[in-house]
Each structure stands twice: as structure tokens, then as C-alpha cells.
């Protein structure tokens, strides 16, 4: 059953399938490393992939990341637009 608490079991996967998980984490790190495409758009592409694969964990994680980033950007823009005291 889908429960975000299950992501805590990734540590067991890291231990029992070390080589595979090492490759996965390297892929994840490389995917979101700075480059020609900014992180926000990379996360939005990850949402599209997650929707295609129908992985509820990936959908939730990749929807939260850009949402958080957009909120932070809006906050910074509001600060810049507010008059200096």
C-alpha cells in the first residue's frame, strides 16, 4: 500500500542492493546537478516522468519540490518589491 513512510525502507535497499542503489543515487544526483536546465524545470520534467510511470512516491516527491521552490521564489520577489524600511 502507498504510504510515504515506506521511503524509510530505502536504507534497506541501499544495504541489500548496494551496487544498484549506488547507481540510482548517482543518477539522481547527476540529474539535478546544475546545468543548462534549471532545477525547477528538471523537477517539472520529473513530475511528467512520474506521472507516466504512475509511481505515487515519485509523483509526491517531485510535485513537492517545485512547489516549494516556487513558494521560495515568490517570497524573494515580494521582499524585493516591498519598500525598504
N, C-alpha and C positions, 0 to 999 in steps of 0.2 A: 504494500500500500504506500502511496505517496505521502511522505512526511519529511519536511526539511531536516528534521533531526537525524535522518538516515545519512546525511552528508558527513556526520561524525564518524561513520564507518569507513570513510576514505582512508583513514590511517591504517586500518586492517588491510585494505587493498595495497597500500604502499608497502606494507610488510610482506604480504603473501605473493605479490606480483611486482616485485621491486623494479625489474627491468622495464616492464610495460608502463608502470606508473611514472617512472623516471622520464620516459619518452613523452608521456602525456603532459607532465608538468613543464617539460622543456618546450613542447609545442605551445602550451598555454602562455608561457612567459614570452615566447617569440611573437606570438600572435598579437599581444597587447603592448609590445615594445614600441617606443616612439619611432615614427617613420613617416612615410608620405601621407598616410591616412591618420587623422586624429583619433584619439581613444573613443570619443563619443560615437563616431561613425562606425568604428570597429565593433563597439558593443551593439549598435543597432543591426549590423550585419549578423552578429552572433545571435540576436533575437530571431532574425529570419531563419537562420540555420536551425535553431532550437525548435521553432515552430514547424519546420519541415520534418525534423526527426521526432517531434512530439515528445521530447523529454521534459517532463514537468519541472525537474530540478534546474535544468539549463534555462528554461523559459523564465522561471522566477529569478534566478541569479542575474541573467543578462537583461531583464527588464528593470530590475532594481538599480543596476549600475548606471545606466544613462539617466534614469530619473533622478538619482542622487546628484549626478554631475550637472544636470540642467538646473536643479534647485540651487546648487552652489554658484553657478554662473549667474542666475537671476539675482541672487543675494549680492554678489560682487557688483553687478550692474546698478542695482538700487543704491548701493553705497556710493558709487561714483556719481550718480545723478543727484543724490541728496546734497543740499547746501552744506558747505564746510562750516563748522562752528568755531 
